[in-house]
Amino acid sequence: MAKNTPIFLLLSLCILLRLSESRPPFACDPNNGATKNLPFCRTSLHIRDRVADLIGRLTLQEKIRSLVNNAAPVERLGISGYEWWSEALHGVSNTGPGVKFGGEFPGATSFPQVITTAASYNASLWEAIGQVVSDEARAMYNGGRAGLTYWSPNVNIFRDPRWGRGQETPGEDPALAAKYAASYVKGLQGNSAGNRLKVAACCKHYTAYDLDFWNGVDRFHFNAKVSKQDLEETYNVPFKACVSEGKVASVMCSYNQVNGKPTCADPSLLRDTIRGQWRLNGYIVSDCDSVDVLYNSQHYTSTPEDAAADTIKAGLDLDCGPFLAIHTEGAIRAKKLSEVDVNRALGNLLTVQMRLGMFDGPRQPYGNLGPRDVCTPAHQQLALEAARQGIVLLQNRNRALPFLGRQYRTVAVIGPNSDVTDTMIGNYAGIPCAYTTALQGISRYTKTIHENGCASVSCPDNRGFGPAEAIARQADATVLVVGLSQAIEREFLDRNGLLLPGHQQELVSRVARASKGPVVLVLISGGPIDVTFAKNNPKIGCIIWAGYPGQAGGTAIADVIFGMTNPGGKLPMTWYPQAYLAKVPMTDMSMRADPGRGYPGRTYRFYKGPTVYPFGFGLSYTNFRQTLAHGPTKVLVPYTGSNTFKNITMIMSNGIRVSSTNCDALSLGFHVNVENVGDMDGTHTMMLFASSPSAGGFGDEKRLVAFEKVHVVAGAKESIKINLDPCSHLSVVDRFGIRRIPMGEHSLHFGEDLKHTILLHNEVEEIKY
């Protein structure tokens, strides 16, 4: 070991020299004699003390210029300027100005869009993707091409199927979105000792934001009217998980108002909830130009100085945009704001930068990462695996799939999405390492003949249908790859309907009719599509949803079609029929059905009408059987509140407040056996739903509370252990926004076929008056 030590030191020195050539230290350069011994540069001191020292050295104007995303340098203290805005939704992205591809970093691994990855229901995969993305982000930071603060993930609830940004989210279910949020954040931020950060993640857009532009209403002017019940039970759940479980370093407030107040100026939402109740250890940032929007577009305040004061005092720390840099000093002069308020906001920002090591000079954590750590074979393999796990098999009539062996020597590949590249990666993407289209993927398995049929997804006419029909008649099988793209759904573009755009439906029907062999329909999209016509067409044997499957999407699609991969994805959102839209304006934020006004409710939890495909649906090439090996049937929930007559009566009718029991002592263990009774190895997602006693007016809606993914070899059996926390998993929210645990019989549904009942009771029920 001793013989190798000089070599190790030499290599370390070379790495440091190389990094010093590509990125000078952000601050605290040991070669700067004027600053190297200042307290804020001493890594031996507590970060709190270093931050206080630095703030004490800054002028008011220097402080104010640090409250915006393109923070100005403080050259006299050796501090560089910094761009806070970088994006990493499903890979390092150049959507924000903080990332610049080029030179030694021509691209980065582009994973499937989030809605696709969510369909895997695999928390360990989500965390692994975060780890890879942060490796590549750190490598690019070391190379001077990126920052360390990434405004990802988007954890808004996919409430309405028309939303153009639903593709960026983990879907419609709060429990699924919460688990995704915490897992991806942990992967991004790492598990460094001493409260340190690998990169700083940001959960957005808080809160009740899921409308961009619909029917003349845009996100800049929308006032989301949300009940306390829906806010606590649905919209805020993923954000709370980000902060409480994921320990995220940042939360972004949204453009819209909630109940008449801009989210970025609401102290109840920011100061009291995010930082107070949830205990955020980090900073709060506005969506870009949100502060300007609340003044100039929403006219919430009478002066720009009031807007600056209101947002900072509400808990905002950083403005994405120039507004605070322009108007904060005026707010202080007008005594609407104090310098103490500015110091508090700046302290939150500097603390995150110090946790990232940005004030530690050239000795950076993860300083060994460089160009060789971006687009590695392992990273690209994970992108392929993520795409495979996210693909959902929606229909497989007469087991037409997989195509095995050489039974189909020629396959016709048809459709506007059959040979596309950018479409595969969705929005908020960077420059991928490489692309594989569906046509390329299928061509690796067999001979292909190809026609687009439509010139684009908008498919304005049927002029290309003839050649498409002709090759379908020639081929042994046909794969149609259709769907949507960013031309149809994206940020600031919500959809008007759920049908395939333009003449795509006609293309599918005509090609299916002409095909002499089996027809596989592959859908590329973020949002759901009403393909009832295809479900009911006997010529279309198979339907696959691939989402936006990322840089390796074409390979993953082909692997599923030809049986290299057994699909195991499950839909993270409900697929509604087109007729549903007439009953639900996008502007109506209510989750629950209201029969009195013909309102059907939203998401699988509250909508009970017809669907094209339900939430959680997905087929496999094999079959699984679940049995419950162990699970409690009766549990005592202790009551820690006061035994007044009023409290006891409330408990008997409405259940125990979560705040009035010892949640740490409540844990319910369940063992479920999963047997693969088919003839092909596969992965199974065990989805556990719960429904509460209907007494107390809570309703008995089924809701997802837990899920686990397990790989089971054909003919074998695996055991899954799930721990339920009654405070989290068996509680419900009343109309006042209070979370309670109803007493009585709760039903647990392990998938569709296995049901178990558990009785929750408490000692208050035994008290007699």
Steps between C-alpha positions, in 0.01 A plus 500: 500500500785735590656455155178618333453805721713740291313389187169564673616846612621577150165398349313708757721800423436454126126493560516818710716673240261399222198622693674827583554551127134436416327669796664751731377473859161665545629664818770470765788448257809419712704709257299809597688633801228754576228241564654161571513556878162667538259307728247426222776307320595284798355154452570417864229741611131419512318603182267718708796705624658522154173629354462760775855622442450538125167682534665741741757593235254573218351836412125530460529521123722191491244315705213602274686399182534153654123448525452431126582195290797664322666613821771765452861440600653664807846546364645672806428183700607261225147369436400418144163567344264204500211380287254319725272378218590154374263216413525122542147365461612173341864570428723807501320751278594824330144634534629741765798734449714325759592208272693535176586194293809501282869420501569197717130485594304469173202340673371312804298186564134566418271276702131443421264785574378487863149374420661198331741429781217531751326211323778272623379543862861436597634733769851355487511575126394860560776548756756335272407738217547792739845371594606478136362844416684657794824323401474657157396837647803506731727398213368788290535741793861394539548568131352849526188407302225484765390613841412298807141616562247308292134602492366148476285294553151614399269331750167665423199269483392403146142601582366566151588279199531805272785660693799551269749455784344185642782315322750658741324363808479157668126481429166556667541324834637686805665191653674410174613859442624528860705183477647604167582846633684379809687227308621720214603778739703258711674375188582852385616640833700197613561380851811698591588535866463826689191636324698536174340491156612337176265730309205698632163378369183710486141374514262704287249663443343565841201475496177400320662581167382288208366737237714676243273632227146376455193666350649848530617453860875500563712414801598863557143607571346182643363497852480138615208471741594204717332361810703438815420132460633476144809705582601273789384172349618545140690807382749545786579133564797466261653827621478395863673172410772692316579702810428257784626176342724606212657791695492706182714815497245718321133549415372715212176695533274521195350770275139446593305631793346264754175628646576855396866524607807453279684198638830692505349766726303275736664472844263219595626286212868597515610614844245314710470173305817429303744645748292484817304174499715299258835646617662577165879510527564705190364784288172593331517625141237654275407356165662721240362855511226400745563807714471721193183311402326556833560874467468569128253228392299417812519853645518349847694795644471870427875562468799288396658571840198341667545191279865471600417546868202263501687215335815521711302533824280207393810281484636536146880491489588508130335664200539332163501829316626854562205638699649478850834638383318808368242568772626363833712801593202727438288282726756539777521879453121514523517295821282228351786254553802485727858399432446223756243349263756509218764344726267214582434423134867533407597276791286220362667534159856514630439204728408283201806618307725416792338159541590444134866585573498815288691696768758227561749612236637249246461198727157411371299195602456274197793686342613179331198501265562619145413441132567126526213479754235630260318272253681196637388155380353436845301823494365430154410146603299641791317729257409193294390307808286793616327508161437126510350520850276794410335346193140392561330217311137608468363224277624161383210328326559127448855544631614646170812631678781435536625435147723200557769348283476569126125464467475851352778542247386843380337762721339819368581793730255785441400826662609858567689396815665192349836662418517810719778608734416816698142383554628202699652710777212734582550850637753643745758274340861565416710366216498118525807281469333336198155410367331176408171531311231234496589417139865456588416283800269269303751480213748336736264204533366452150470645152284812491320707240402851598255777425406798719143513373470850647761770456470595869289421806256772399423281195308768310403276206498139377723541197763258632259224596518309172869403525449411866214266414707346221789396727252370760365263234854379424634449852454204731410736787441871551612735776326838504679768704273802550403744775600847609805726518597837642309656212182372668577504875764702682553790736249777417310268268217295650304266275147562380409131472615146570477348152794436270582823314392570145448194279706259713196293599413455133858396428491236773165361387591485132841341557350246742239408240768458233748304710526131422659419836462602865490871579677661796405856592770693688399831659760770566357765732513661841127536556231235454337441161150375431571198278165331549482452124820293509391295803187403311674426169548121472788552255705681768623229729738695720525851643811633673549832676865607502460854634800703393757225552824697478816455297479119501124488443514331161706213637265459798190492277656235277616296800140485626356413158749219442491358853846601617316694772181391674303823553414585859400867493174626647317817401567792740185681382144427393426484127163671461265491203471817294147561633637551852641840407162664446425455871825632647627851429877513558438793730297290747749379761255285698610141533175349627196429287197726536197326345284804569678700233594208276865511603654148478809552718866456414751216500426139586439588866186705431396438139294182464386532140617309192868499407704400198758353740496540879778629723748223583413289196768303319537148361786254496601206280463281807249466786546560870309384805506683834426355843515668838738306724473725802316814607342637818124507531459733799709796615472732799556865411588681825343838568739754655261797519278612786198286592242775489145414399537714187822325391362154567184574301712631213718189502201267500356671191804631311802304618819598679703794381840384380647761735323329795660156478850357520576440133852371572355203689265398220636272229310220332695227324355300208659210312370429150609204291519557124509192280577503130253244363585567134780381276716814479710684758355840586469787744186556701386822665307430817270799547336539841185710518306592814145613559376640829175445686233715339376618839601854587434632152844427364386271219634156424707581189788267421836672508850375436703480821801286407659305217794268447658357188639147495657281232369144501639216291242284321364238738662665804367696796632812672397667825435872539498675836307825533487715811198726536491808721135565598575871541611524138331211323167453678423863579260724311453876483182669618343806338699728731829362372567298816648153459325235709508123549143365484419226745335184368564254220744605229517298179838427343505400135814327376438555131160397366450154646642494854318680781570524873312676780662663800317646800638820652373581849601708802454505874269803482229270367500323837434817703143518631319810621 
